[in-house]
Amino acid sequence: VLVPSPDYPLWTACVNLAGGTAVHYVCDEESEWYPDIDDMRSKITDRTVAIVLINPNNPTGALYPKEVLQQIVDLAREHQLMIFSDEIYDRLVMDGLQHVSIASMAPDLFCVTFSGLSKSHMIAGYRIGWMVLSGNKSIAKDYIEGINMLTNMRICSNVPAQSIVQTALGGHQSVNDYIVPGGRLYEQREYIYNALNSIPGVTAVKPKAAFYIFPKLDVKKFNITDDEQFALDLLHDKRILITRGGGFNWHEPDHFRIVYLPRIEVLRDATEKLTDFLSYYRQ
Ligand SMILES: Cc1ncc(COP(=O)(O)O)c(C=O)c1O
């Protein structure tokens, strides 16, 4: 199963735990963190069964345009691959951009689209999510049988929380006020993007969606060879917790992830401390 690198790591874990083999395709920082289609193509073999997409993306905050999705659909069609599309951040899109669900562009292919309320309605922990199966279900009979078995074994998701789904999806979408100028998520994104890029040795692509940013460290400047050590040193020195790039199946020690949900005052305090830390840190 082709899984992005960097990924939301449960995807790699799920594939491997289910007895599959997660093969990572690269998302390219030089191209707004879009999937590298040539890399994806080069990793398809006669044993490849599916492509996983995370769009909008955790940890990069990327949003994939139609042209990129079309190339993925073309590849999947050519090799008759299933598409698993994790779209949990589909309502958290900024800059007037539109999220496009890949299943809408591939009515002939078997697609599983995942979403839920935990991000758009800020109720992580209530365990309200769903999957939509579409397209050519005849190639996925055993998969669907497995899902039915699992859901029957688990009975159902949290019932009191289910009662809010209709109101949440149908009512006023308060998140819309967060993602425009003046809104919390938008302003926090602007702040963290500018603050990180003004630190010598740090660069970051501007996220378009979700609430993460995945900055790059100049590993030569800081002599970084181990991103876990970097995270631990920052935590010990400054009491700031970041997630290292390796936690997202990113194979170089040169990235880390910030969740920019805290208010700007908190982000300011953290970036000032990070700036100070990086002024002396050498691994
Ligand atoms: C890409 C992605 N998919 C799924 C999830 C999990 O969402 P839930 O809270 O519904 O389990 C997350 C949570 O961080 C995520 O980042």
The ligand as an SDF file (V2000), in Angstrom:
LIG
                    3D

 16 16  0  0  0  0  0  0  0  0999 V2000
   -4.8690   12.9080    8.9950 C   0  0  0  0  0  0  0  0  0  0  0  0
   -5.6330   12.4450   10.2030 C   0  0  0  0  0  0  0  0  0  0  0  0
   -6.5470   11.4790   10.0770 N   0  0  0  0  0  0  0  0  0  0  0  0
   -7.2530   11.0420   11.1330 C   0  0  0  0  0  0  0  0  0  0  0  0
   -7.0590   11.5650   12.3910 C   0  0  0  0  0  0  0  0  0  0  0  0
   -7.8430   10.9960   13.5400 C   0  0  0  0  0  0  0  0  0  0  0  0
   -9.0230   11.6390   13.7240 O   0  0  0  0  0  0  0  0  0  0  0  0
  -10.0340   11.1670   14.8740 P   0  0  0  0  0  0  0  0  0  0  0  0
   -9.8970   12.1690   15.9680 O   0  0  0  0  0  0  0  0  0  0  0  0
  -11.3650   11.2160   14.2250 O   0  0  0  0  0  0  0  0  0  0  0  0
   -9.6280    9.8070   15.2900 O   0  0  0  0  0  0  0  0  0  0  0  0
   -6.1260   12.5710   12.5760 C   0  0  0  0  0  0  0  0  0  0  0  0
   -5.8720   13.1230   13.9250 C   0  0  0  0  0  0  0  0  0  0  0  0
   -4.8920   13.7660   14.1930 O   0  0  0  0  0  0  0  0  0  0  0  0
   -5.3980   13.0290   11.4590 C   0  0  0  0  0  0  0  0  0  0  0  0
   -4.4680   13.9900   11.5760 O   0  0  0  0  0  0  0  0  0  0  0  0
  1  2  1  0
  2  3  1  0
  2 15  2  0
  3  4  2  0
  4  5  1  0
  5  6  1  0
  5 12  2  0
  6  7  1  0
  7  8  1  0
  8  9  2  0
  8 10  1  0
  8 11  1  0
 12 13  1  0
 12 15  1  0
 13 14  2  0
 15 16  1  0
M  END
$$$$
